[in-house]
Amino acid sequence: MNSTKIRLSILSFLQFAVWGSYLVCLGQYLGPAGLGSDIAWFYSVVGFVSIFMPAVIGVIADRWIPGQKLLGICHFLAAVFMILAWNYGQSHPTLEFTPFFTLYTLSVAFYMPTIALSNSVSFSILKSKGGDTVKDFPPIRVLGTVGFIVAMWFVNCAYYHDGHFGFTISDENPFADFRFQYTDMQLLVSGITGLLLAAYSFFLPNVPVGGKNDKNKGIMSILGLDAFKLFKDQRMFVFFFFSMLLGVALQITNGFATTFITSFKGIAEYANTFGANNATLLTSLSQISEALCILMIPFFLKRYGIKNVMLIAMIAWVLRFGFFGIGNPGSGLWMFILSMIVYGVAFDFFNVSGALFVEQETHDNIKASAQGLFMLMTNGVGASIGTLIAGGIVNRYCSWQEVDGHSYMLGDWSTPWLIFAGYSLVVAILFKILFKYKHVRE
């Protein structure tokens, strides 16, 4: 069993290292490359493809292709398109939206389903080896967060220019502006990591497909739409509805946090502060908090139940946005740090606990599809709507401006963050009132 946990931990590490290479710092590259006003589209596409791709891939995994093999195929395709996007960026210092966005979208379209699929594969392998998913999965998932952090640290510190490669966190280093967090090299890191994960996936234990010998299936089952029947259950309907509402918040800080923090380099008072010059590294504190919070999930879930755990996550989102709204990388750096700390609770208590809840409340033959549905409501419908709205709000109060030959997004950042905090508070209040779930304490 220990060897199985190690193998699944490596899977989790690489799964999120692929994403961590670019997710939080992509805006820092897009802005100076000429697509600053389109940042929201690059993050909303994560939501748009999640509306249908996880469900489709979940259906295929449930019925036709073993999960671990499908995982490898998806990661291979995602990696190839990401490397092509990097190659395009290499030859086009000023990006054209359509070709670059197309390549990026194709990569994301094949990557996003792997989040739910890797959960489903891990759950299946753990159970086949006699494991307890509630107890054994969170520590495995922690390694995913570690992978995300390692990737963030690497792209924050690594630089390459004119044959010079190295690492630095000092803005005084002559190559500091060529660190991967500011360039298309973050895409190459993601692509190479994705190719490694694609190869690794094919060597995981087999995950049998289910239901292919049952000739009495209806059209809903054949198309893999059984998971939508969960909406007939009032409790599950409310759960998925609020998953969508909370999903609105998921991509906002991924899309704008590092761009926001880096913008302080355009303000003389904060230009030389450590935080402003190492936004990706500072943001990684969020993932460190996430790794620690994952370990608390079994205790909180068993003691307090899904409703209270999700409610805690919603309050944490209020604090996450609120501290950004009133902090700065100088004397207010401690507020940024607090924002990073509460992110672990905001993200984990919702995403991981929600995935475990879906795993426990659904039938074996639709588990992968149900995980895809959860992904659709959160990172799909919710995130796509939320990111576009957030982008419109940010663009209303801030704009890209040239300062000493560099581009920064400057303006009134506080108002957007406080608007997002207010939204999260309203969602939390409504969830407390409307979600009826009686927890039986173990």
Buried (B, 14 or more C-beta within 10 A) or exposed (E): EEEBBEBBBBBBBBBBBBBBBBBBBBBBBBBBBBBBBBBBBBBBBBBBBBBBBBBBBBBBBBBEBBBBBBBBBBBBBBBBBBBBBBBBBEEBEEBEBEEBBBBBBBBBBBBBBBBBBBBBBBBBBBBEBEBEBBEBBBBBBBBBBBBBBBBBBBBBBBBBBEEEEEEBBEBEBEBBBBBBBBBBBBBBBBBBBBBBBBEBBBEBBEBEBBBEEEEEBEEEBEBBBBBBBBBEEEBBEBBBBBBBBBBBBBBBBBBBBBBBBBBBBBBEEBBEBBBBBBBBBBBBBBBBBBBBBBEBBBEBBBEBBBBBBBBBBBBBBBBBBBBBBBBBBBEBBEBBBBBBBBBBBBBBBBBBBBBBBBBEBBEEBBBBBBBBBBBBBBBBBBBBBBBBBBBEBBBEBBEBBEBEEBBBBBBEBBBBBBBBBBBBBEBBEBBBEEBEEEBEEE
